Each structure stands twice: as structure tokens, then as C-alpha cells.
Amino acid sequence: MSDEHTSATSGGSLLLDRVNYPEDLRKLSLEELEQLCGELRRELWDTITVVGGHLAASLGVVELTVALHYVYNTPVDKLVWDVGHQGYIHKIITGRRERLATIRQYKGLSGFLKPSESEYDTFGAGHASTSISAALGLATARDLKGEDHCVVAVIGDGGLTGGLAYEALNNAGASGRNITVVLNDNGMSISPNVGGLSQFLLKLQLNPKMSRLKDEIWRLLGGAPVGGKRLQRMAGKLESSLINLLTPGILFEEFGLQYFGPFDGHDLTEMIRVLTNVRDNHRHPALVHFVTVKGKGVQCAEADPVKYHGIKGKPLPAKVEPQSVAASQQKPLPTQSYTEIFGEAMIQETARDPLVVAVTAAMKDGRGLVPYSHAYPDNFFDVGIAEGHAVTFCAGMATAGLRPVAAIYSTFLQRAYDHVLHDCAIQHLPVLFCLDRAGLVGEDGPTHHGCFDLAYLSSIPDLVMAAPRSGQELRDLIRTGLLQTERPFAIRYPRDKTPDVVDWKTEPRELLIGSWDVLREGRRVAVLATGTMVETARRAIANDERNVTLVNCRFIKPMDDALLAELLDTHEAVITLEEGTLFGGFASRVALFMQRRGGAHRFIALGIPDHFMDHGAREQILEIAGLSVRQVSEAIGALLTDKSPLVGASFESVLSAAPRG
């Protein structure tokens, strides 16, 4: 820890022991608040470096969080945080300090804001750029219901790079409603403009007498017998011109929000003064700009905020039911992840074809593209938290003959569904989508589980949907997707290690689109597995002599209809396995094929149930979803002993009959 941090907590009892809720915090002096900020940093560091979680962003908003809860009467006044991973300090001072060590663990605290967890969590969101829209909705409801409280949107850590934020700013400014947007500028969005003239103007902006004088002049100009509105517009333009000359607030003023800032986001006294003034003297849309340091107070986190954005820590042991003997005898997984393999494969593919380019939405590190960005800087594009723009940007490049690869997390591509359908698929453009974090991602929870891509992408005509069972197959699918030129091509893979060791000396293969691969032949039960579930199924049947066929269904769309028809002719039962939602996913497509073809087969579908899965260790959530090795083995056993329904029943009844944990 830095000297500044250490000195803040040295000697005496902890003030933090007296602060359980914001009303306790409001009883402290300014000097005590400064000490409290140091103690909060120590508490956060000591806990998160052990259990893991988002660290640097919350270190950077300690003073901001304290100032907001000190000035505003929460939870009556509403705070909407964006992005939610900035909220760890907020959690500590809103009654959840004792549970902080459970964060992102099963049945523990969420890593994001969650209204069901606390009344202080006004709006829940794990995706960025939502706060201003939500806050405007809250302010509108307040006004229509005749209530009187403040609504504050706190946006930062890149949240203002998303297009949704600007749509909301436009609407909020035009509304004229009493809403305050607090911009936490930690270098991820807007750079400050500082200097003597700027500071002089800030003092004028925050002077209550100046605010009252401005409002009175505005009223008098509007009441002029001739040209009142025109005089108001001219006065407004004159004020805006002066502000914009000396501060970076031109954009926000043009949207219709009065701009204040930039201010030092670690000067607690100034922050409280600024927020108090805005709260008491401005009843119209306003934006307050604070400049903070991500990782503040910890030298290593300040020096490398990307590394300390989210850390693994050492989570408590997961409580998972014992798996089969076959599972326990497996060798440890290799160290290379699907993410790392994707990054290396992109370097290889761009060396082969210089028209290959990579596009990501503020996830260069998480997508394994840092080495690629160094190797091919002209071929790499980070568009910020703007998934919709990223996809249409790729569509434009594909139109001009480039081979764009959209590297976006599965959960975040949901935000760009229309762009995939309208801008890529309808125009038959060969954009390659590589979806990391597909399936259950574990500790980040329901906002980040990539459970829905199989369903929402498979519904798009002509789009290819694939899932590799190994690192080598991921390379093959990337090569296949880049070689085809007729339609969008999507590959989904997990946040996990691969079950194989990739031989980088061999060239990737071009696979026949729609082809499946039979890994083991039997005669009674056909196991149709996709992606990660292929390895799960292999382990489930590894050490027994059951009459089972295992098929790697690497293409979800199109399916291998010829092989599926052959399997139905030669097998009496079918089980589908997918790490995705059952409704609209792979099982739905297989069931529809079987229904159209006719015949009677026993059928079980295993996948993610029709509800949002909680956060926790990935192995735990797989067990809860019924997708562990043991549960797959039991389901296959049910098919072999005639304890499963016929496919002639409704798909819903087939799903309800599937064994669960």
C-alpha cells in the first residue's frame, strides 16, 4: 500500500466500525471522513486481494462514494451506478461490510448492483452505459407521482463511451427535469481541461448568488414584450461560449445539461461543496465532472489499473457434489485458455491474410488481443463500450473487402442483435463473430453469463453458429469462418482452459460447414454434445461399456441433417447437451427435426434452465444447472433403462423430465 494509504489508517480504533449505513457517515466531521476514506481503501484491498473481484475501479471512487452518500439522503435520494463494478465501496457503507468477503461467490454478494440485495441499489446493471437512461426514468416517475427527491446517475470507467449514454443525455437535456449526472472520469472517457482561468470560471458556476442572478436574468429576458425567447437564446449562447472556451463541457451544454467541472475527484472537501451546491441550487439537468485515478491509494494499482481492474484472489472452496470416478482420474487441464488460443490464432490468420482485422469493444485484454494489437496495430480497432457500433463498423469493412473479426463477449453481443441481423445477415456480409465467455462464466453472475447466444443467433437466417470442443478445433473454426465469404459466421467458446494442447506447428483445417464428428460409436443412445459439453460427455462415459455414440456437434446451425437422420435410424434414444438456454437453442432444433421426421425415440435435453442463473464458481453453477459429469452420466443411464419420455411428448415435458441436481 502507498504511504498515503497507510497513514490514513494508523493508530486508534477504526472509524469504519462506527459506519454501518450512510446516516452514520453523515455524523462525521470532514477530518473524520478523510480518515474513513483511508480505512475503506484498506478494507477493500485486504478483502478483494484474498477473495478476488473488481478492485481498481472501486479504489478510485472511494472519496466520490463517500461524498455522494454524505450529501444525498440515500436511499430516499436515488443513486444509479454505472458501471456497477465501481460499487464495492458503496456496498461496504450500505450495510454489507460483513459480507464483502462473500462477493461473487455462490449465495454471496453480487459483484454488481442488485436491487434485491439492498434498498440502496436503486437499479441493477452489469452492462455499461445504462445509468442515465434509468435515472431519467426514475426522475420522470418522481415528477409524475408528485414526489420530491434527487436522482443522480454516476457514470464512469468507460461507461460514457457507449452510445446509449449519449441517447440518454440528449433526452435528459431536452426534458428539463431535475436530474444530475456525475461523471467519474478516470482516464477512460474524457480528459480534463485545467488551469487558472478554468478554476476562476468554476467558482463563478458554483456561486449560489450567481445561480440566482442567472435564473432572474433568464426570467426577465423571457418576459420582454418583444423577442423574449430570442434574447434568452442569445444569452444562453453567450454563456455557453464562455464556458466552452475554458472548460471541456461543450458537449454536455449542447445536450442541454449545465456543466460543472472538472473537479479533483479525490478532494473530499471540494467534492462535498460542489455536490451540495448542485443539489440545493440547480433544479434542472446538470452534469458534474470529477477527475479520479483508477486504483487510487495503492501504488501498484495506480501504475497498472488494467491488471488490477479485476483480480482472481483466492475464493473460498466451492461446495460441489462429488463427481464420477472417471472425472477424478482426469489429468489437470493445460494452462492455455480458449482466450489465449484465439489471440494467437488471430496473429497467425493476419500473417496469412493481411485483410484480416480485429475489432473489440473495450475488451482488448479480456479477449486476448494485447499481443495482436502490438503485432498488427493497423489491423486492430478498439471502439470503446459500443457493441452495436462495433458490429456495423465490421459490416462496413466487410462491404469493402476486409475480413473483420468482431471479438465481443457473448453477453455483450446481446446489445447488438439488431446490428447483427440488419447490417450483417440481411446483406450476407462475412463478418466473423468470436464470442468469448459463452455459457456460464461463474462469479460475474446473470448479467455476464453467455447463455443466450445459441438461441438469439440461431434465429437469424443464413448465419452459421459453431462451438469448438477443443483449442485445436477453435483454430479450425476460425480458419473456416475466414475462408467463407457468403454470410456471418459465429463461434462461441467458454471462459475456461482447453482440454487439449494445441500443436501450433500444424496448419488449421478448413471444416465442412454443418459437419459433425463422431467420436465414439455405439448402437442404443446417441449423445449429441456441443462445445464444452463434448468433454463433459466424454468423461461421463469414459470408463464404462455402455452402448453409446458420442457426437461432437460443432455446428449448431446448420446442423448435420444427414448424420442426424442416420443416427435416428440406428439408435433408440437421443440426449442433447449444451451450455446454453434450452429454449431456442440446440435442443430445440434437434427436437423440431425429430418431430418433423417422425418416429418414436426416447429423448432428454440438458442445458441451462429457463431462469437466470446466479453467480458462483463455474463448477457450482454447472452442477445447479444439471450439467456436471455425474448428472450427464445419470441422464444417459435413464435413457438406457427406459426412464425417459418419448419425443412425441411436448418439448416442455421432455425438459421437465430431464434429471436435475
Beta strands, then each sheet from edge to edge (+ up, - down):
strand 1: 53-54
strand 2: 78-82
strand 3: 151-156
strand 4: 180-185
strand 5: 258-264
strand 6: 286-291
strand 7: 310-311
strand 8: 356-360
strand 9: 380-382
strand 10: 403-409
strand 11: 432-436
strand 12: 464-466
strand 13: 489-492
strand 14: 517-520
strand 15: 525-529
strand 16: 548-552
strand 17: 555-557
strand 18: 573-581
strand 19: 602-608
sheet 1: 1+ 7-
sheet 2: 2+ 3+ 4+ 6+ 5+
sheet 3: 9+ 8+ 10+ 11+ 13+ 12+ 17-
sheet 4: 14+ 16- 15- 18- 19-
end
